[in-house]
Amino acid sequence: MKKNKVGIPNKEQLKRELYREKQKLRRREVLFGTVEALTVAAAITVLAAFLVAPVLQIDGSSMEPLLQNGEMVVSFRKRNLTRGDIVAFHHNGKILIKRIIALEGETVNIDEDGYIYIDDQLLNEDYVKDNTPALGKCNITLPCKVPEGSAFVMGDNREVSVDSRSVEIGCVSKEQMISKVAFRIWPLADIGLLE
């Protein structure tokens, strides 16, 4: 039987082998570097989405016609909210989305046709579904003075929205508020700022 002789590699063979090993090491470094960069980017994105600009999915029809069930929106942390802002807030373990109608210290009154008065001034609401006010479910005592540090919120689809007109929700405190809903990202055909 013939034995294979293992010869000592020459200089060119050593150079080729060294080059091949360096290439393997370089590919491994690039791969690990890419994975590390993607992991950090994903963590920053998730953190930013959670802390700075949460992405929320609309559940229900209380904000129609502006927001439809299943649409996705981006909201931004904002300290100074104003009348007309659409806000996301915590209520009984859920996140609800409604529009600010009145601010702290203001008095809200709603007549039997659903027209809203803030400090005895009729509120112009061109965003209400079908441009028709509706009283909807209202079991609070009116007129209602908004407490300090709170806001009176309502859905744009007044007939179905459960909001500050209900003792179940009432006025929403600033501590409950998460953010201002400002931008629709889904569906892509309707992407854009919200008003």
Secondary structure, DSSP 8 states (H G I E B T S, - for coil): ----------HHHHHHHHHHHHHHHHHHHHHHHHHHHHHHHHHHHHHHHHHTS-EEE--SSTTTTTS-TT-EEEEE--SS--TT-EEEEEETTEEEEEEEEEETT-EEEE-TT--EEETTEE---TTSGGG-----S--S-SSEE--TTEEEEE-SSTTT--STTSTTT-SEETTTEEEEEEEEEESGGG-EE--
